Each structure stands twice: as structure tokens, then as C-alpha cells.
Amino acid sequence: MDALRGPDAGTLLIRALRNNALAAGVTMHIATIACTPWASATFVGTQHQLTIAADPVPGLRDWIDSLPDAEFAIRGHIVADLAIDRVESIDGRQHVTLAILTLIDT
């Protein structure tokens, strides 16, 4: 995080995911995260690859299934795409691998 600019898109995305999960009654943590700069001819952003780990609780599967259509408020950025790459159970916890594209909102 740059003290002059504030949190980056990855930090804001994690906060938004946690808030979304808590609203659904799900406690999760980020197991892995990788961020890569991304650009097209008209947009600039970041590709985020992350794995969420969560204890199996009622509503977990519904929350996971809702993620691709969820709206996330991320100051200065737009979640342009969110895809669930994998869901697997490891040591009794659900691990959800997500691919998320955020764009700078100008």
C-alpha cells in the first residue's frame, strides 16, 4: 500500500470480498493471492488470482455461487469479471480459487 495513494486494488478487493462473505454469514480468509497488471487498448487494471479458504457453514455454497454476479464497491476500481476456477475440500475446509479482473475507474 502506498501511504500517499491509499490501498491498492488487491487490498480493496479483499476487503470487499470479506464484507460480502460476512453479510452472507461466511467467515473466510485469503489462502493465496497473485496480482498481475493488465491492459487492453482502452482499459487498465489488474488480474487477481486468489484462493479463499472457508469453513463449511450453512449458506457457504450459495455464497460461492453468488460471487460471479455480486456487486463490489471498490473505490477507484470496477470489478469487470469474476470467475470461479475451482472449488475443492481440503482438510475439511472449502478452498475457492477465483480469477478477478479489476479496472481502474477513471
N, C-alpha and C positions, 0 to 999 in steps of 0.2 A: 504494500500500500504506500503510495506517495503521500506524504503528510500535507503537501500543498494541494493536491488534486482530490484527495479522498480515496475511498475504496475503489478497487478496480472491478471490472465486470464479473470476474470469478467470485470475488468476495460477496458482491451484491447478489449474485445468483444463488450462492449457498445460503445466504440469509433468507432469500425469498423461498427457497425450497424448504428450509426448516420451518418457516412460518406457515407455509402451505400444509406441511405434514402435521404440525401441531394442531392446526384448525381441524384436521381430519382425525385427530386422536392418535397420531403415529409419532413415535419418537425415533429419530434416525440420526445417523452420523455419516460423515463422508469418509469412506474407506480409502479411496484413491481419487486423484484429480490430475488432469493434464490439460493445459490450455495452449492453443496454437493460434497465432494471428491468422486472420482470414480476410480476403478481399476479393471483390468482383469488380467489374468495370464501373459499377455505380455505388457499391456499398463497402464499408469497412467494419470489421468486427472480430470476434473470437470464436473459435470452435472449442467447445469444452467436452472432454470425455471424462465422466466421473462414475464412480461406483458408490452407491448408497447402501448402508447396512442397517437393517431394522429388525427388531424382534417381531415375531409373528403375533399380531393382535387383531381382534375383530376390526374389519374395515381396511386392513392393510392392502389387500388385493384390489379393492375398489379405489383406494388412493393411487396405487400404482397405475391402474388402468386409466385414471382421470388425468394423469400428468401430460400426455400429448396435447390435450385440449385446454389445459389450465392457463389462466392469465397470470402473469407475474409482473409486479410493479418493480422495475429496476431503474432507478434514477439514471437518465442519460443513455439508456440502452433499451432495446426491444428484443424479446425472445422470438426469433424468426422461425425456429424449428426446434422441436424436441422429439427425439425418437428413443424408444426403449429398445436397447440392443439385446439385453439378456436379463432373465430373472432366474436365479438359482438359490437353492437352500444349501448353506454351508454352516456346519456346526449348529444347527437349529435356528439360524438367522437367515433372513431373506436378503440377498445381495442383488441389487438392481443396477445394471450398467446403462447409463444414459449418454446419448450424443446430443448436445445442445449447441445451437448456433445463436449467438447474440450479436446484434448490430448496433453500432453507435447511432443514437437518435439525435440527429442534428436539427 
